[in-house]
Amino acid sequence: MKKIPLIAVAGPTASGKTSLAVELCIRLGGEVVSADSMQLYRGMDIATAKPTPEEMRGVPHHLVDFLDIGSEFSVADYVAAAHEAIGDISNRGKLPVVCGGTGLYIDSLIENIRFEKTVSSTPLRAELKKLAEEKGGGYLLEMLRNIDPETASRLHENNLNRIIRALEVYKTTGETMSEQIKNSRSEESPYDACVIGLDYKDRQVLYERIGRRVDMMLEAGLLEEAERVVSDPRLKTARQAIGYKELAPYFEGTAPLEECIENLKQATRRYAKRQLTWFRRNKSIHWLYPDEAESFEALADSAEGICREFLKGRTE
């Protein structure tokens, strides 16, 4: 079976992935498939840096802004939805361009990881959530680390849903999440993928971009969006997203706004470091460095060259 050629643009937050992916779509006749675990949700626009119509530049974007904010959406759900979107794009003679910073989504999609349907235990999940409320996410992450250190190394203590899911998988099946992933690679991937990664030789340049982005988010109404999300007790997952939880102390009156904003910038920098650590494991990524490029056009030219070389003989 002929594999579907696929381009992926990966990298940390604020690195310029969206702009490059859109430019490649314009130059190569593609459509974007988002690989961002938070841009899926409606109503989470500013904190997630969801691309605006102006930034999309007429390029269709799939798996963005289509889920109710309170919905649960697993990695397996993402892979299934992305498979469907990519198949549709390819069948119409367009090039699928996956773009995002959620490394687990990108890897699971490209490597065609099949997630086993595990028994869901509502009482167990409720028990774990209660334990998290009493002792914190760090306690649950340490529990997971003792059971499945590989999966635990990929998660942050604020990622409660995924920590709880990993614990639930083990306690209901006797098999760790990492073992399931290894066992799920039996089917060959339907994709022939070329992954372009964005990073900065001068990490301070990336951190300055993150700081400017946070400032721009605040100007665009982040405070109002965050207050709406944080004040809704039904949105437990959304409230843990970067951009919301750091501002919660301000709404609660326990910390000044300036301190919360600085905490938000710091949390985003740390998240960017974790993203880069994840992507650095992939030795096949073609790394490009925007801070070394003469201009965005020059960066896009380099990326286009990599893509066209990859696509030779792979497309009709």
C-alpha positions in Angstrom: 0.0 0.0 0.0 1.4 3.4 -1.0 2.1 5.6 2.0 0.7 9.1 2.3 3.4 11.8 2.1 3.1 14.1 5.2 5.0 17.1 6.4 5.1 18.0 10.1 6.2 21.3 11.6 7.1 20.8 15.3 8.8 22.8 18.0 8.2 24.8 21.2 5.6 27.4 21.9 6.2 30.8 20.3 8.8 29.4 17.9 6.8 30.4 14.7 5.4 27.0 13.8 2.0 28.3 12.6 3.5 30.9 10.3 5.9 28.4 8.7 3.3 25.7 8.3 0.9 28.1 6.6 3.6 29.4 4.3 4.5 25.8 3.3 0.8 25.1 2.6 0.6 28.1 0.3 3.8 27.1 -1.5 3.1 23.4 -1.7 -0.7 23.2 -1.9 -1.3 21.9 1.6 -3.7 22.1 4.5 -2.9 22.2 8.2 -3.8 19.5 10.7 -3.3 20.8 14.2 -1.3 18.8 16.8 -2.1 21.0 19.8 -3.9 19.4 22.7 -5.5 22.7 23.8 -6.4 24.4 20.5 -8.9 21.7 20.0 -11.3 23.4 22.4 -13.8 26.2 21.6 -13.5 29.2 23.9 -9.8 28.7 24.7 -8.5 31.1 22.0 -6.1 33.5 23.5 -4.2 31.3 26.1 -3.7 28.6 23.5 -2.5 31.1 20.8 -5.1 29.7 18.5 -4.4 31.0 14.9 -6.6 33.8 13.8 -8.2 34.0 10.4 -5.5 36.5 9.4 -2.8 34.1 10.5 -4.4 31.2 8.6 -4.2 33.2 5.4 -7.0 31.2 3.8 -5.4 27.9 4.4 -7.8 25.3 5.9 -7.0 24.2 9.4 -8.3 20.9 10.8 -8.8 19.8 14.4 -8.9 23.4 15.7 -11.8 24.9 17.7 -14.1 21.9 17.3 -14.6 20.5 20.8 -16.7 21.8 23.6 -14.5 23.2 26.3 -15.6 20.6 28.9 -15.1 17.6 26.7 -12.5 14.9 27.3 -10.3 14.0 24.3 -7.6 11.4 24.6 -4.5 10.8 22.5 -6.3 7.9 20.9 -9.2 10.2 20.0 -6.7 12.6 18.4 -5.0 9.9 16.4 -8.3 8.7 15.0 -9.5 12.2 14.1 -6.2 13.1 12.6 -6.1 9.9 10.5 -9.6 10.9 9.1 -8.5 14.5 8.4 -5.3 13.4 6.7 -7.1 10.9 4.5 -9.6 13.5 3.4 -6.8 16.0 2.6 -4.8 13.5 0.6 -7.8 12.2 -1.3 -8.4 15.7 -2.5 -4.9 15.9 -3.9 -3.6 18.2 -1.1 -0.6 17.9 1.1 -1.2 17.2 4.8 0.9 19.5 7.0 0.7 18.6 10.7 1.6 21.5 12.9 1.9 21.7 16.7 3.9 21.4 19.9 2.2 18.4 21.5 4.9 15.8 20.9 2.9 12.8 22.0 0.2 13.7 19.4 2.7 14.0 16.6 4.6 10.8 17.5 1.5 8.8 18.1 0.1 9.9 14.7 3.2 9.4 12.6 4.2 6.1 14.2 0.6 4.8 13.9 0.4 3.9 17.6 -2.7 1.9 18.3 -4.1 2.5 21.7 -5.8 -0.5 23.3 -9.3 0.1 24.6 -8.9 -0.3 28.3 -11.5 -0.8 31.0 -12.5 2.5 32.5 -13.1 2.5 36.2 -15.2 5.4 37.4 -14.7 4.7 41.1 -10.9 4.4 40.6 -10.8 7.6 38.7 -12.8 9.4 41.4 -10.5 8.0 44.0 -7.4 9.2 42.2 -8.9 12.7 41.6 -9.7 12.9 45.3 -6.1 11.9 46.1 -4.9 14.6 43.8 -7.0 17.2 45.5 -5.7 16.1 48.9 -2.0 15.6 48.1 -1.4 17.3 44.8 -0.5 16.3 41.3 3.1 15.7 42.3 2.0 12.9 44.6 0.2 11.1 41.8 3.1 11.6 39.4 5.4 10.0 42.0 3.0 7.0 42.2 3.1 6.7 38.4 6.9 7.1 38.5 7.1 4.0 40.7 4.9 2.0 38.3 5.8 3.4 34.9 8.9 5.7 35.0 8.9 6.1 31.2 5.5 7.6 31.0 6.0 9.6 34.1 9.1 11.2 32.6 6.9 12.7 29.8 4.3 14.3 32.1 4.2 17.3 34.3 2.4 17.2 37.7 -0.2 19.6 36.3 -1.1 17.1 33.6 -3.6 15.4 36.0 -5.9 13.8 33.4 -3.0 12.0 31.7 -1.4 10.9 35.0 -4.7 9.6 36.2 -5.3 7.8 32.9 -1.9 6.2 33.0 -2.5 5.0 36.6 -6.0 3.8 35.6 -4.6 1.8 32.6 -2.1 0.0 34.9 -4.6 -0.7 37.7 -7.3 -2.0 35.3 -5.1 -4.0 32.9 -1.9 -4.8 34.8 0.0 -3.3 31.8 1.7 0.1 31.9 1.0 2.8 29.4 4.5 2.6 28.0 4.2 -1.2 27.5 0.9 -0.6 25.7 2.6 1.9 23.4 5.4 -0.5 22.6 3.0 -3.3 21.9 0.9 -1.0 19.7 3.6 -0.4 17.1 2.9 -3.7 15.3 1.1 -2.1 12.3 3.2 -0.2 9.8 2.5 3.6 9.6 0.4 4.7 6.6 2.6 7.8 6.4 5.9 8.7 4.9 6.7 11.7 7.1 9.2 14.6 6.9 9.4 16.5 10.2 10.8 20.0 10.4 11.7 21.3 13.8 12.1 24.9 14.9 14.5 25.8 17.6 16.7 28.8 18.5 20.5 28.8 18.8 20.2 31.6 21.3 17.6 30.3 23.7 17.2 33.9 25.1 15.7 34.9 21.8 13.0 32.3 22.2 12.3 33.4 25.8 12.0 37.0 24.7 9.4 35.8 22.1 7.5 34.0 24.8 7.5 37.2 26.9 6.2 39.3 24.0 3.5 36.7 23.2 2.2 36.8 26.8 2.1 40.6 26.7 0.2 40.4 23.4 -2.2 37.9 24.9 -2.9 40.2 27.8 -3.6 43.0 25.4 -6.0 40.8 23.4 -8.1 40.0 26.5 -6.4 37.0 28.2 -7.5 38.2 31.7 -11.2 38.1 30.7 -10.8 34.7 29.1 -8.9 33.3 32.0 -11.4 34.6 34.6 -14.3 33.0 32.7 -12.5 29.6 32.6 -11.1 29.7 36.1 -14.5 30.7 37.6 -16.3 27.7 36.0 -15.9 24.6 38.3 -17.0 22.3 35.5 -13.8 23.1 33.4 -11.2 21.3 35.5 -9.1 20.3 32.5 -9.2 23.7 31.0 -8.3 25.4 34.2 -5.0 23.5 34.3 -3.9 24.9 31.0 -0.9 27.3 30.9 -2.3 30.8 30.8 -5.2 30.1 33.2 -3.8 28.4 36.3 -1.0 31.0 36.7 -3.6 33.8 36.7 -6.0 32.1 39.2 -4.3 33.6 42.3 -5.0 37.1 41.0 -8.7 36.3 40.6 -8.6 34.8 44.1 -7.0 37.9 45.5 -3.9 36.0 46.8 -1.3 37.4 44.5 -0.8 40.7 42.6 -1.2 40.7 38.8 2.4 41.5 38.1 3.6 38.4 40.0 1.0 36.2 38.2 2.1 37.4 34.8 5.8 36.7 35.6 4.8 33.2 36.8 2.9 32.7 33.5 6.0 33.7 31.5 8.2 31.4 33.6 5.8 28.5 33.2 5.7 29.0 29.5 9.5 29.0 29.3 9.6 25.8 31.2 7.0 24.3 28.9 9.1 25.2 25.9 12.1 23.5 27.4 10.0 20.3 28.0 8.8 20.4 24.4 12.3 20.7 23.1 13.5 17.8 25.3 10.7 15.7 23.8 11.4 16.6 20.2 15.2 16.2 20.6 14.7 12.5 21.0 13.7 12.3 17.4 16.9 12.0 15.4 15.2 12.3 12.1 13.9 15.8 12.6 15.3 18.5 10.2 16.1 21.4 12.5 15.9 25.0 11.4 16.8 28.0 13.5 14.8 31.2 12.9 17.3 33.3 14.8 20.0 32.4 12.3 17.9 33.0 9.2 18.2 36.4 7.4 14.4 36.7 7.2 11.2 34.7 7.5 11.3 34.3 3.7 14.8 32.7 4.0 13.6 30.4 6.7 10.6 29.4 4.5 12.9 28.8 1.5 15.0 26.4 3.5 11.9 24.5 4.8 10.5 24.4 1.3 13.7 23.0 -0.1 13.7 20.2 2.5 10.1 19.5 1.7 10.5 19.4 -2.1 13.5 17.1 -1.9 11.5 14.8 0.4 8.5 14.9 -1.9 10.4 13.9 -5.1 9.0 10.6 -6.3 6.5 10.5 -3.5 3.8 12.5 -5.2 2.3 12.2 -8.6 
